[in-house]
Amino acid sequence: MLIHVILTGPLSRYGDGNRELSVEGEKGWQVADLISHLKIPEMSYSFASIGGQKVDESRQLMEGDTVTVFPLVSGG
C-alpha cells in the first residue's frame, strides 16, 4: 500500500534530503512501523499527524494516507 510522507524540518534527512516521499508499506502497518522503516530515531521526532490530526503511533495506516512527521522542538 502506498503511503505519502511529509518530513518536516531536519527530519528531511531521513528521506535522503526529500521533504516529501512515497513509501510502499505493508498491509497492517502502524505509524510506528513507518517511522521505523524510515530509520527515524525515537528521540528525533515529536509526533505524527494524518489529515491534520495528531495520531498515536499505534494508528493503523490506510492506502493513500498522508503522514506528516514533526521533529522535537526545544529552546526557550
PDB file of N, CA, C, O and CB in Angstrom:
ATOM      1  N   MET A   1       0.847  -1.178   0.000  1.00  0.00           N
ATOM      2  CA  MET A   1       0.000   0.000   0.000  1.00  0.00           C
ATOM      3  C   MET A   1       0.883   1.229   0.000  1.00  0.00           C
ATOM      4  O   MET A   1       1.935   1.240   0.640  1.00  0.00           O
ATOM      5  CB  MET A   1      -0.959   0.005   1.213  1.00  0.00           C
ATOM      6  N   LEU A   2       0.474   2.248  -0.701  1.00  0.00           N
ATOM      7  CA  LEU A   2       1.265   3.453  -0.865  1.00  0.00           C
ATOM      8  C   LEU A   2       0.911   4.464   0.215  1.00  0.00           C
ATOM      9  O   LEU A   2      -0.256   4.811   0.400  1.00  0.00           O
ATOM     10  CB  LEU A   2       1.049   4.055  -2.257  1.00  0.00           C
ATOM     11  N   ILE A   3       1.937   4.935   0.931  1.00  0.00           N
ATOM     12  CA  ILE A   3       1.781   5.937   1.987  1.00  0.00           C
ATOM     13  C   ILE A   3       2.582   7.168   1.572  1.00  0.00           C
ATOM     14  O   ILE A   3       3.739   7.051   1.168  1.00  0.00           O
ATOM     15  CB  ILE A   3       2.259   5.385   3.391  1.00  0.00           C
ATOM     16  N   HIS A   4       1.981   8.323   1.669  1.00  0.00           N
ATOM     17  CA  HIS A   4       2.671   9.579   1.385  1.00  0.00           C
ATOM     18  C   HIS A   4       3.217  10.114   2.706  1.00  0.00           C
ATOM     19  O   HIS A   4       2.522  10.101   3.722  1.00  0.00           O
ATOM     20  CB  HIS A   4       1.713  10.624   0.693  1.00  0.00           C
ATOM     21  N   VAL A   5       4.449  10.580   2.688  1.00  0.00           N
ATOM     22  CA  VAL A   5       5.109  11.030   3.908  1.00  0.00           C
ATOM     23  C   VAL A   5       5.637  12.442   3.709  1.00  0.00           C
ATOM     24  O   VAL A   5       6.225  12.760   2.675  1.00  0.00           O
ATOM     25  CB  VAL A   5       6.256  10.070   4.305  1.00  0.00           C
ATOM     26  N   ILE A   6       5.418  13.289   4.718  1.00  0.00           N
ATOM     27  CA  ILE A   6       5.995  14.627   4.742  1.00  0.00           C
ATOM     28  C   ILE A   6       6.882  14.688   5.981  1.00  0.00           C
ATOM     29  O   ILE A   6       6.412  14.501   7.103  1.00  0.00           O
ATOM     30  CB  ILE A   6       4.879  15.757   4.757  1.00  0.00           C
ATOM     31  N   LEU A   7       8.161  14.950   5.767  1.00  0.00           N
ATOM     32  CA  LEU A   7       9.134  15.051   6.850  1.00  0.00           C
ATOM     33  C   LEU A   7       9.452  16.523   7.059  1.00  0.00           C
ATOM     34  O   LEU A   7      10.016  17.168   6.176  1.00  0.00           O
ATOM     35  CB  LEU A   7      10.431  14.231   6.536  1.00  0.00           C
ATOM     36  N   THR A   8       9.096  17.057   8.214  1.00  0.00           N
ATOM     37  CA  THR A   8       9.271  18.480   8.460  1.00  0.00           C
ATOM     38  C   THR A   8      10.638  18.770   9.071  1.00  0.00           C
ATOM     39  O   THR A   8      11.241  17.931   9.740  1.00  0.00           O
ATOM     40  CB  THR A   8       8.165  18.999   9.375  1.00  0.00           C
ATOM     41  N   GLY A   9      11.101  19.992   8.814  1.00  0.00           N
ATOM     42  CA  GLY A   9      12.357  20.468   9.382  1.00  0.00           C
ATOM     43  C   GLY A   9      13.524  19.541   9.101  1.00  0.00           C
ATOM     44  O   GLY A   9      13.691  19.059   7.981  1.00  0.00           O
ATOM     45  N   PRO A  10      14.336  19.292  10.131  1.00  0.00           N
ATOM     46  CA  PRO A  10      15.550  18.484   9.949  1.00  0.00           C
ATOM     47  C   PRO A  10      15.276  17.005   9.661  1.00  0.00           C
ATOM     48  O   PRO A  10      16.202  16.262   9.334  1.00  0.00           O
ATOM     49  CB  PRO A  10      16.408  18.592  11.178  1.00  0.00           C
ATOM     50  N   LEU A  11      14.033  16.574   9.776  1.00  0.00           N
ATOM     51  CA  LEU A  11      13.721  15.172   9.518  1.00  0.00           C
ATOM     52  C   LEU A  11      13.839  14.809   8.044  1.00  0.00           C
ATOM     53  O   LEU A  11      13.846  13.629   7.696  1.00  0.00           O
ATOM     54  CB  LEU A  11      12.330  14.856  10.006  1.00  0.00           C
ATOM     55  N   SER A  12      13.932  15.813   7.176  1.00  0.00           N
ATOM     56  CA  SER A  12      14.051  15.519   5.743  1.00  0.00           C
ATOM     57  C   SER A  12      15.300  14.695   5.435  1.00  0.00           C
ATOM     58  O   SER A  12      15.371  14.050   4.389  1.00  0.00           O
ATOM     59  CB  SER A  12      14.078  16.819   4.939  1.00  0.00           C
ATOM     60  N   ARG A  13      16.276  14.710   6.325  1.00  0.00           N
ATOM     61  CA  ARG A  13      17.488  13.901   6.083  1.00  0.00           C
ATOM     62  C   ARG A  13      17.167  12.409   6.073  1.00  0.00           C
ATOM     63  O   ARG A  13      17.932  11.619   5.521  1.00  0.00           O
ATOM     64  CB  ARG A  13      18.556  14.196   7.155  1.00  0.00           C
ATOM     65  N   TYR A  14      16.044  12.013   6.678  1.00  0.00           N
ATOM     66  CA  TYR A  14      15.645  10.603   6.678  1.00  0.00           C
ATOM     67  C   TYR A  14      14.899  10.233   5.397  1.00  0.00           C
ATOM     68  O   TYR A  14      14.538   9.074   5.190  1.00  0.00           O
ATOM     69  CB  TYR A  14      14.768  10.301   7.896  1.00  0.00           C
ATOM     70  N   GLY A  15      14.676  11.217   4.552  1.00  0.00           N
ATOM     71  CA  GLY A  15      14.104  10.985   3.227  1.00  0.00           C
ATOM     72  C   GLY A  15      15.138  11.282   2.162  1.00  0.00           C
ATOM     73  O   GLY A  15      14.795  11.688   1.051  1.00  0.00           O
ATOM     74  N   ASP A  16      16.409  11.080   2.496  1.00  0.00           N
ATOM     75  CA  ASP A  16      17.526  11.382   1.584  1.00  0.00           C
ATOM     76  C   ASP A  16      17.466  12.818   1.087  1.00  0.00           C
ATOM     77  O   ASP A  16      17.728  13.100  -0.082  1.00  0.00           O
ATOM     78  CB  ASP A  16      17.517  10.422   0.389  1.00  0.00           C
ATOM     79  N   GLY A  17      17.116  13.721   1.998  1.00  0.00           N
ATOM     80  CA  GLY A  17      17.055  15.138   1.648  1.00  0.00           C
ATOM     81  C   GLY A  17      15.725  15.573   1.074  1.00  0.00           C
ATOM     82  O   GLY A  17      15.513  16.762   0.834  1.00  0.00           O
ATOM     83  N   ASN A  18      14.821  14.626   0.851  1.00  0.00           N
ATOM     84  CA  ASN A  18      13.495  14.953   0.315  1.00  0.00           C
ATOM     85  C   ASN A  18      12.525  15.210   1.449  1.00  0.00           C
ATOM     86  O   ASN A  18      12.441  14.438   2.404  1.00  0.00           O
ATOM     87  CB  ASN A  18      12.969  13.823  -0.589  1.00  0.00           C
ATOM     88  N   ARG A  19      11.805  16.292   1.330  1.00  0.00           N
ATOM     89  CA  ARG A  19      10.803  16.615   2.338  1.00  0.00           C
ATOM     90  C   ARG A  19       9.552  15.746   2.173  1.00  0.00           C
ATOM     91  O   ARG A  19       8.899  15.396   3.156  1.00  0.00           O
ATOM     92  CB  ARG A  19      10.430  18.100   2.258  1.00  0.00           C
ATOM     93  N   GLU A  20       9.228  15.406   0.939  1.00  0.00           N
ATOM     94  CA  GLU A  20       8.059  14.579   0.659  1.00  0.00           C
ATOM     95  C   GLU A  20       8.490  13.334  -0.100  1.00  0.00           C
ATOM     96  O   GLU A  20       9.333  13.402  -0.994  1.00  0.00           O
ATOM     97  CB  GLU A  20       6.999  15.371  -0.144  1.00  0.00           C
ATOM     98  N   LEU A  21       7.909  12.206   0.259  1.00  0.00           N
ATOM     99  CA  LEU A  21       8.214  10.960  -0.420  1.00  0.00           C
ATOM    100  C   LEU A  21       7.029  10.010  -0.306  1.00  0.00           C
ATOM    101  O   LEU A  21       6.110  10.229   0.483  1.00  0.00           O
ATOM    102  CB  LEU A  21       9.486  10.318   0.161  1.00  0.00           C
ATOM    103  N   SER A  22       7.068   8.971  -1.095  1.00  0.00           N
ATOM    104  CA  SER A  22       6.065   7.919  -1.043  1.00  0.00           C
ATOM    105  C   SER A  22       6.759   6.638  -0.618  1.00  0.00           C
ATOM    106  O   SER A  22       7.861   6.329  -1.070  1.00  0.00           O
ATOM    107  CB  SER A  22       5.341   7.746  -2.416  1.00  0.00           C
ATOM    108  N   VAL A  23       6.096   5.901   0.256  1.00  0.00           N
ATOM    109  CA  VAL A  23       6.653   4.657   0.787  1.00  0.00           C
ATOM    110  C   VAL A  23       5.666   3.534   0.507  1.00  0.00           C
ATOM    111  O   VAL A  23       4.466   3.676   0.742  1.00  0.00           O
ATOM    112  CB  VAL A  23       6.952   4.773   2.319  1.00  0.00           C
ATOM    113  N   GLU A  24       6.177   2.425   0.007  1.00  0.00           N
ATOM    114  CA  GLU A  24       5.345   1.241  -0.200  1.00  0.00           C
ATOM    115  C   GLU A  24       5.351   0.474   1.117  1.00  0.00           C
ATOM    116  O   GLU A  24       6.360  -0.125   1.489  1.00  0.00           O
ATOM    117  CB  GLU A  24       5.870   0.346  -1.406  1.00  0.00           C
ATOM    118  N   GLY A  25       4.229   0.494   1.813  1.00  0.00           N
ATOM    119  CA  GLY A  25       4.126  -0.140   3.121  1.00  0.00           C
ATOM    120  C   GLY A  25       3.427  -1.482   3.065  1.00  0.00           C
ATOM    121  O   GLY A  25       2.792  -1.841   2.074  1.00  0.00           O
ATOM    122  N   GLU A  26       3.561  -2.198   4.140  1.00  0.00           N
ATOM    123  CA  GLU A  26       2.909  -3.494   4.287  1.00  0.00           C
ATOM    124  C   GLU A  26       1.494  -3.295   4.835  1.00  0.00           C
ATOM    125  O   GLU A  26       1.247  -2.376   5.616  1.00  0.00           O
ATOM    126  CB  GLU A  26       3.735  -4.423   5.219  1.00  0.00           C
ATOM    127  N   LYS A  27       0.586  -4.150   4.425  1.00  0.00           N
ATOM    128  CA  LYS A  27      -0.773  -4.107   4.967  1.00  0.00           C
ATOM    129  C   LYS A  27      -0.690  -4.338   6.476  1.00  0.00           C
ATOM    130  O   LYS A  27       0.025  -5.231   6.930  1.00  0.00           O
ATOM    131  CB  LYS A  27      -1.701  -5.180   4.278  1.00  0.00           C
ATOM    132  N   GLY A  28      -1.404  -3.551   7.234  1.00  0.00           N
ATOM    133  CA  GLY A  28      -1.398  -3.671   8.690  1.00  0.00           C
ATOM    134  C   GLY A  28      -0.354  -2.810   9.381  1.00  0.00           C
ATOM    135  O   GLY A  28      -0.255  -2.808  10.608  1.00  0.00           O
ATOM    136  N   TRP A  29       0.429  -2.073   8.586  1.00  0.00           N
ATOM    137  CA  TRP A  29       1.427  -1.188   9.190  1.00  0.00           C
ATOM    138  C   TRP A  29       0.764  -0.160  10.080  1.00  0.00           C
ATOM    139  O   TRP A  29      -0.342   0.309   9.810  1.00  0.00           O
ATOM    140  CB  TRP A  29       2.257  -0.491   8.112  1.00  0.00           C
ATOM    141  N   GLN A  30       1.467   0.178  11.147  1.00  0.00           N
ATOM    142  CA  GLN A  30       1.069   1.270  12.031  1.00  0.00           C
ATOM    143  C   GLN A  30       2.038   2.431  11.796  1.00  0.00           C
ATOM    144  O   GLN A  30       3.052   2.272  11.117  1.00  0.00           O
ATOM    145  CB  GLN A  30       1.068   0.817  13.547  1.00  0.00           C
ATOM    146  N   VAL A  31       1.723   3.585  12.355  1.00  0.00           N
ATOM    147  CA  VAL A  31       2.604   4.750  12.230  1.00  0.00           C
ATOM    148  C   VAL A  31       4.010   4.394  12.725  1.00  0.00           C
ATOM    149  O   VAL A  31       5.000   4.783  12.105  1.00  0.00           O
ATOM    150  CB  VAL A  31       2.035   5.960  13.029  1.00  0.00           C
ATOM    151  N   ALA A  32       4.101   3.668  13.821  1.00  0.00           N
ATOM    152  CA  ALA A  32       5.408   3.269  14.367  1.00  0.00           C
ATOM    153  C   ALA A  32       6.206   2.445  13.362  1.00  0.00           C
ATOM    154  O   ALA A  32       7.427   2.582  13.290  1.00  0.00           O
ATOM    155  CB  ALA A  32       5.223   2.469  15.663  1.00  0.00           C
ATOM    156  N   ASP A  33       5.545   1.598  12.591  1.00  0.00           N
ATOM    157  CA  ASP A  33       6.235   0.790  11.580  1.00  0.00           C
ATOM    158  C   ASP A  33       6.815   1.677  10.479  1.00  0.00           C
ATOM    159  O   ASP A  33       7.926   1.441  10.004  1.00  0.00           O
ATOM    160  CB  ASP A  33       5.273  -0.249  10.970  1.00  0.00           C
ATOM    161  N   LEU A  34       6.065   2.689  10.082  1.00  0.00           N
ATOM    162  CA  LEU A  34       6.530   3.620   9.060  1.00  0.00           C
ATOM    163  C   LEU A  34       7.761   4.378   9.555  1.00  0.00           C
ATOM    164  O   LEU A  34       8.753   4.497   8.836  1.00  0.00           O
ATOM    165  CB  LEU A  34       5.408   4.606   8.673  1.00  0.00           C
ATOM    166  N   ILE A  35       7.694   4.883  10.769  1.00  0.00           N
ATOM    167  CA  ILE A  35       8.810   5.636  11.342  1.00  0.00           C
ATOM    168  C   ILE A  35      10.043   4.747  11.461  1.00  0.00           C
ATOM    169  O   ILE A  35      11.159   5.188  11.187  1.00  0.00           O
ATOM    170  CB  ILE A  35       8.428   6.211  12.722  1.00  0.00           C
ATOM    171  N   SER A  36       9.845   3.512  11.863  1.00  0.00           N
ATOM    172  CA  SER A  36      10.951   2.558  11.950  1.00  0.00           C
ATOM    173  C   SER A  36      11.531   2.272  10.564  1.00  0.00           C
ATOM    174  O   SER A  36      12.750   2.219  10.399  1.00  0.00           O
ATOM    175  CB  SER A  36      10.480   1.247  12.611  1.00  0.00           C
ATOM    176  N   HIS A  37      10.674   2.093   9.586  1.00  0.00           N
ATOM    177  CA  HIS A  37      11.107   1.834   8.205  1.00  0.00           C
ATOM    178  C   HIS A  37      11.991   2.978   7.679  1.00  0.00           C
ATOM    179  O   HIS A  37      12.958   2.745   6.954  1.00  0.00           O
ATOM    180  CB  HIS A  37       9.876   1.647   7.283  1.00  0.00           C
ATOM    181  N   LEU A  38      11.641   4.211   8.056  1.00  0.00           N
ATOM    182  CA  LEU A  38      12.412   5.377   7.625  1.00  0.00           C
ATOM    183  C   LEU A  38      13.675   5.578   8.462  1.00  0.00           C
ATOM    184  O   LEU A  38      14.475   6.472   8.187  1.00  0.00           O
ATOM    185  CB  LEU A  38      11.546   6.624   7.697  1.00  0.00           C
ATOM    186  N   LYS A  39      13.846   4.737   9.488  1.00  0.00           N
ATOM    187  CA  LYS A  39      15.023   4.794  10.370  1.00  0.00           C
ATOM    188  C   LYS A  39      15.138   6.131  11.104  1.00  0.00           C
ATOM    189  O   LYS A  39      16.236   6.654  11.298  1.00  0.00           O
ATOM    190  CB  LYS A  39      16.293   4.549   9.560  1.00  0.00           C
ATOM    191  N   ILE A  40      13.987   6.673  11.510  1.00  0.00           N
ATOM    192  CA  ILE A  40      13.978   7.911  12.282  1.00  0.00           C
ATOM    193  C   ILE A  40      14.118   7.531  13.756  1.00  0.00           C
ATOM    194  O   ILE A  40      13.254   6.840  14.294  1.00  0.00           O
ATOM    195  CB  ILE A  40      12.663   8.749  12.023  1.00  0.00           C
ATOM    196  N   PRO A  41      15.199   7.974  14.421  1.00  0.00           N
ATOM    197  CA  PRO A  41      15.383   7.644  15.835  1.00  0.00           C
ATOM    198  C   PRO A  41      14.256   8.211  16.697  1.00  0.00           C
ATOM    199  O   PRO A  41      13.750   9.302  16.436  1.00  0.00           O
ATOM    200  CB  PRO A  41      16.729   8.172  16.326  1.00  0.00           C
ATOM    201  N   GLU A  42      13.877   7.472  17.708  1.00  0.00           N
ATOM    202  CA  GLU A  42      12.771   7.865  18.576  1.00  0.00           C
ATOM    203  C   GLU A  42      12.974   9.253  19.177  1.00  0.00           C
ATOM    204  O   GLU A  42      12.010   9.997  19.358  1.00  0.00           O
ATOM    205  CB  GLU A  42      12.596   6.847  19.686  1.00  0.00           C
ATOM    206  N   MET A  43      14.196   9.600  19.480  1.00  0.00           N
ATOM    207  CA  MET A  43      14.474  10.894  20.104  1.00  0.00           C
ATOM    208  C   MET A  43      14.543  12.045  19.092  1.00  0.00           C
ATOM    209  O   MET A  43      14.834  13.179  19.472  1.00  0.00           O
ATOM    210  CB  MET A  43      15.776  10.818  20.872  1.00  0.00           C
ATOM    211  N   SER A  44      14.281  11.769  17.817  1.00  0.00           N
ATOM    212  CA  SER A  44      14.365  12.806  16.785  1.00  0.00           C
ATOM    213  C   SER A  44      13.017  13.390  16.390  1.00  0.00           C
ATOM    214  O   SER A  44      12.958  14.461  15.786  1.00  0.00           O
ATOM    215  CB  SER A  44      15.028  12.249  15.571  1.00  0.00           C
ATOM    216  N   TYR A  45      11.941  12.700  16.725  1.00  0.00           N
ATOM    217  CA  TYR A  45      10.632  13.218  16.325  1.00  0.00           C
ATOM    218  C   TYR A  45       9.716  13.379  17.534  1.00  0.00           C
ATOM    219  O   TYR A  45       9.887  12.728  18.565  1.00  0.00           O
ATOM    220  CB  TYR A  45       9.982  12.288  15.290  1.00  0.00           C
ATOM    221  N   SER A  46       8.755  14.254  17.376  1.00  0.00           N
ATOM    222  CA  SER A  46       7.823  14.554  18.455  1.00  0.00           C
ATOM    223  C   SER A  46       6.506  13.800  18.292  1.00  0.00           C
ATOM    224  O   SER A  46       6.048  13.119  19.209  1.00  0.00           O
ATOM    225  CB  SER A  46       7.559  16.049  18.516  1.00  0.00           C
ATOM    226  N   PHE A  47       5.898  13.933  17.095  1.00  0.00           N
ATOM    227  CA  PHE A  47       4.622  13.267  16.834  1.00  0.00           C
ATOM    228  C   PHE A  47       4.372  13.206  15.338  1.00  0.00           C
ATOM    229  O   PHE A  47       5.102  13.800  14.545  1.00  0.00           O
ATOM    230  CB  PHE A  47       3.462  13.996  17.545  1.00  0.00           C
ATOM    231  N   ALA A  48       3.336  12.483  14.970  1.00  0.00           N
ATOM    232  CA  ALA A  48       2.914  12.378  13.575  1.00  0.00           C
ATOM    233  C   ALA A  48       1.449  12.776  13.475  1.00  0.00           C
ATOM    234  O   ALA A  48       0.689  12.673  14.438  1.00  0.00           O
ATOM    235  CB  ALA A  48       3.136  10.937  13.024  1.00  0.00           C
ATOM    236  N   SER A  49       1.075  13.231  12.287  1.00  0.00           N
ATOM    237  CA  SER A  49      -0.328  13.556  12.050  1.00  0.00           C
ATOM    238  C   SER A  49      -0.771  12.958  10.723  1.00  0.00           C
ATOM    239  O   SER A  49       0.029  12.744   9.812  1.00  0.00           O
ATOM    240  CB  SER A  49      -0.551  15.087  12.060  1.00  0.00           C
ATOM    241  N   ILE A  50      -2.061  12.697  10.643  1.00  0.00           N
ATOM    242  CA  ILE A  50      -2.684  12.235   9.409  1.00  0.00           C
ATOM    243  C   ILE A  50      -3.898  13.125   9.186  1.00  0.00           C
ATOM    244  O   ILE A  50      -4.774  13.223  10.045  1.00  0.00           O
ATOM    245  CB  ILE A  50      -3.081  10.699   9.479  1.00  0.00           C
ATOM    246  N   GLY A  51      -3.942  13.762   8.041  1.00  0.00           N
ATOM    247  CA  GLY A  51      -5.059  14.656   7.748  1.00  0.00           C
ATOM    248  C   GLY A  51      -5.165  15.814   8.720  1.00  0.00           C
ATOM    249  O   GLY A  51      -6.265  16.287   9.007  1.00  0.00           O
ATOM    250  N   GLY A  52      -4.019  16.278   9.236  1.00  0.00           N
ATOM    251  CA  GLY A  52      -4.013  17.407  10.155  1.00  0.00           C
ATOM    252  C   GLY A  52      -4.349  17.056  11.592  1.00  0.00           C
ATOM    253  O   GLY A  52      -4.389  17.937  12.450  1.00  0.00           O
ATOM    254  N   GLN A  53      -4.588  15.795  11.865  1.00  0.00           N
ATOM    255  CA  GLN A  53      -4.928  15.349  13.217  1.00  0.00           C
ATOM    256  C   GLN A  53      -3.765  14.567  13.817  1.00  0.00           C
ATOM    257  O   GLN A  53      -3.274  13.615  13.210  1.00  0.00           O
ATOM    258  CB  GLN A  53      -6.209  14.484  13.203  1.00  0.00           C
ATOM    259  N   LYS A  54      -3.326  14.966  15.004  1.00  0.00           N
ATOM    260  CA  LYS A  54      -2.270  14.236  15.698  1.00  0.00           C
ATOM    261  C   LYS A  54      -2.753  12.816  15.949  1.00  0.00           C
ATOM    262  O   LYS A  54      -3.886  12.603  16.381  1.00  0.00           O
ATOM    263  CB  LYS A  54      -1.877  14.939  17.035  1.00  0.00           C
ATOM    264  N   VAL A  55      -1.879  11.837  15.674  1.00  0.00           N
ATOM    265  CA  VAL A  55      -2.255  10.437  15.845  1.00  0.00           C
ATOM    266  C   VAL A  55      -1.237   9.720  16.721  1.00  0.00           C
ATOM    267  O   VAL A  55      -0.079  10.126  16.819  1.00  0.00           O
ATOM    268  CB  VAL A  55      -2.376   9.735  14.480  1.00  0.00           C
ATOM    269  N   ASP A  56      -1.690   8.659  17.346  1.00  0.00           N
ATOM    270  CA  ASP A  56      -0.836   7.804  18.151  1.00  0.00           C
ATOM    271  C   ASP A  56      -0.021   6.904  17.232  1.00  0.00           C
ATOM    272  O   ASP A  56      -0.439   6.605  16.113  1.00  0.00           O
ATOM    273  CB  ASP A  56      -1.671   6.965  19.147  1.00  0.00           C
ATOM    274  N   GLU A  57       1.135   6.477  17.706  1.00  0.00           N
ATOM    275  CA  GLU A  57       1.990   5.607  16.893  1.00  0.00           C
ATOM    276  C   GLU A  57       1.341   4.268  16.572  1.00  0.00           C
ATOM    277  O   GLU A  57       1.761   3.585  15.637  1.00  0.00           O
ATOM    278  CB  GLU A  57       3.299   5.371  17.601  1.00  0.00           C
ATOM    279  N   SER A  58       0.333   3.889  17.327  1.00  0.00           N
ATOM    280  CA  SER A  58      -0.344   2.612  17.086  1.00  0.00           C
ATOM    281  C   SER A  58      -1.447   2.733  16.027  1.00  0.00           C
ATOM    282  O   SER A  58      -2.095   1.742  15.691  1.00  0.00           O
ATOM    283  CB  SER A  58      -0.938   2.084  18.389  1.00  0.00           C
ATOM    284  N   ARG A  59      -1.659   3.937  15.505  1.00  0.00           N
ATOM    285  CA  ARG A  59      -2.694   4.144  14.480  1.00  0.00           C
ATOM    286  C   ARG A  59      -2.340   3.341  13.238  1.00  0.00           C
ATOM    287  O   ARG A  59      -1.246   3.476  12.689  1.00  0.00           O
ATOM    288  CB  ARG A  59      -2.844   5.657  14.128  1.00  0.00           C
ATOM    289  N   GLN A  60      -3.268   2.509  12.801  1.00  0.00           N
ATOM    290  CA  GLN A  60      -3.045   1.693  11.605  1.00  0.00           C
ATOM    291  C   GLN A  60      -3.158   2.574  10.367  1.00  0.00           C
ATOM    292  O   GLN A  60      -4.052   3.414  10.268  1.00  0.00           O
ATOM    293  CB  GLN A  60      -4.059   0.514  11.533  1.00  0.00           C
ATOM    294  N   LEU A  61      -2.242   2.372   9.429  1.00  0.00           N
ATOM    295  CA  LEU A  61      -2.223   3.157   8.204  1.00  0.00           C
ATOM    296  C   LEU A  61      -3.135   2.558   7.144  1.00  0.00           C
ATOM    297  O   LEU A  61      -3.358   1.349   7.092  1.00  0.00           O
ATOM    298  CB  LEU A  61      -0.806   3.265   7.672  1.00  0.00           C
ATOM    299  N   MET A  62      -3.648   3.437   6.311  1.00  0.00           N
ATOM    300  CA  MET A  62      -4.532   3.045   5.218  1.00  0.00           C
ATOM    301  C   MET A  62      -3.899   3.482   3.900  1.00  0.00           C
ATOM    302  O   MET A  62      -3.127   4.440   3.859  1.00  0.00           O
ATOM    303  CB  MET A  62      -5.955   3.668   5.389  1.00  0.00           C
ATOM    304  N   GLU A  63      -4.231   2.774   2.834  1.00  0.00           N
ATOM    305  CA  GLU A  63      -3.769   3.129   1.490  1.00  0.00           C
ATOM    306  C   GLU A  63      -4.036   4.607   1.232  1.00  0.00           C
ATOM    307  O   GLU A  63      -5.154   5.084   1.428  1.00  0.00           O
ATOM    308  CB  GLU A  63      -4.466   2.253   0.412  1.00  0.00           C
ATOM    309  N   GLY A  64      -3.011   5.329   0.793  1.00  0.00           N
ATOM    310  CA  GLY A  64      -3.169   6.730   0.431  1.00  0.00           C
ATOM    311  C   GLY A  64      -3.066   7.723   1.568  1.00  0.00           C
ATOM    312  O   GLY A  64      -3.168   8.928   1.334  1.00  0.00           O
ATOM    313  N   ASP A  65      -2.865   7.256   2.804  1.00  0.00           N
ATOM    314  CA  ASP A  65      -2.698   8.182   3.930  1.00  0.00           C
ATOM    315  C   ASP A  65      -1.519   9.105   3.667  1.00  0.00           C
ATOM    316  O   ASP A  65      -0.529   8.709   3.053  1.00  0.00           O
ATOM    317  CB  ASP A  65      -2.492   7.410   5.258  1.00  0.00           C
ATOM    318  N   THR A  66      -1.638  10.338   4.140  1.00  0.00           N
ATOM    319  CA  THR A  66      -0.514  11.264   4.150  1.00  0.00           C
ATOM    320  C   THR A  66      -0.118  11.472   5.600  1.00  0.00           C
ATOM    321  O   THR A  66      -0.878  12.023   6.397  1.00  0.00           O
ATOM    322  CB  THR A  66      -0.871  12.625   3.449  1.00  0.00           C
ATOM    323  N   VAL A  67       1.085  11.022   5.928  1.00  0.00           N
ATOM    324  CA  VAL A  67       1.591  11.097   7.295  1.00  0.00           C
ATOM    325  C   VAL A  67       2.632  12.210   7.347  1.00  0.00           C
ATOM    326  O   VAL A  67       3.604  12.201   6.591  1.00  0.00           O
ATOM    327  CB  VAL A  67       2.202   9.723   7.759  1.00  0.00           C
ATOM    328  N   THR A  68       2.421  13.162   8.240  1.00  0.00           N
ATOM    329  CA  THR A  68       3.395  14.229   8.463  1.00  0.00           C
ATOM    330  C   THR A  68       4.092  13.934   9.777  1.00  0.00           C
ATOM    331  O   THR A  68       3.441  13.695  10.795  1.00  0.00           O
ATOM    332  CB  THR A  68       2.716  15.650   8.479  1.00  0.00           C
ATOM    333  N   VAL A  69       5.424  13.950   9.754  1.00  0.00           N
ATOM    334  CA  VAL A  69       6.210  13.652  10.952  1.00  0.00           C
ATOM    335  C   VAL A  69       6.908  14.940  11.372  1.00  0.00           C
ATOM    336  O   VAL A  69       7.555  15.604  10.562  1.00  0.00           O
ATOM    337  CB  VAL A  69       7.251  12.492  10.694  1.00  0.00           C
ATOM    338  N   PHE A  70       6.765  15.287  12.664  1.00  0.00           N
ATOM    339  CA  PHE A  70       7.289  16.540  13.207  1.00  0.00           C
ATOM    340  C   PHE A  70       8.480  16.270  14.124  1.00  0.00           C
ATOM    341  O   PHE A  70       8.457  15.323  14.910  1.00  0.00           O
ATOM    342  CB  PHE A  70       6.189  17.301  13.972  1.00  0.00           C
ATOM    343  N   PRO A  71       9.523  17.103  14.024  1.00  0.00           N
ATOM    344  CA  PRO A  71      10.705  16.916  14.865  1.00  0.00           C
ATOM    345  C   PRO A  71      10.460  17.413  16.288  1.00  0.00           C
ATOM    346  O   PRO A  71       9.515  18.155  16.556  1.00  0.00           O
ATOM    347  CB  PRO A  71      11.908  17.641  14.256  1.00  0.00           C
ATOM    348  N   LEU A  72      11.341  16.982  17.190  1.00  0.00           N
ATOM    349  CA  LEU A  72      11.339  17.544  18.530  1.00  0.00           C
ATOM    350  C   LEU A  72      11.754  19.007  18.408  1.00  0.00           C
ATOM    351  O   LEU A  72      12.598  19.357  17.583  1.00  0.00           O
ATOM    352  CB  LEU A  72      12.296  16.750  19.495  1.00  0.00           C
ATOM    353  N   VAL A  73      11.159  19.843  19.226  1.00  0.00           N
ATOM    354  CA  VAL A  73      11.496  21.260  19.229  1.00  0.00           C
ATOM    355  C   VAL A  73      11.948  21.620  20.629  1.00  0.00           C
ATOM    356  O   VAL A  73      11.307  21.243  21.610  1.00  0.00           O
ATOM    357  CB  VAL A  73      10.287  22.143  18.777  1.00  0.00           C
ATOM    358  N   SER A  74      13.034  22.338  20.726  1.00  0.00           N
ATOM    359  CA  SER A  74      13.496  22.760  22.037  1.00  0.00           C
ATOM    360  C   SER A  74      13.916  24.220  21.956  1.00  0.00           C
ATOM    361  O   SER A  74      14.075  24.774  20.868  1.00  0.00           O
ATOM    362  CB  SER A  74      14.667  21.867  22.537  1.00  0.00           C
ATOM    363  N   GLY A  75      14.085  24.805  23.063  1.00  0.00           N
ATOM    364  CA  GLY A  75      14.501  26.202  23.112  1.00  0.00           C
ATOM    365  C   GLY A  75      13.850  26.877  24.289  1.00  0.00           C
ATOM    366  O   GLY A  75      13.217  26.231  25.123  1.00  0.00           O
ATOM    367  N   GLY A  76      14.001  28.118  24.347  1.00  0.00           N
ATOM    368  CA  GLY A  76      13.412  28.783  25.494  1.00  0.00           C
ATOM    369  C   GLY A  76      13.491  30.256  25.446  1.00  0.00           C
ATOM    370  O   GLY A  76      13.025  30.929  26.365  1.00  0.00           O
TER     371      GLY A  76
END
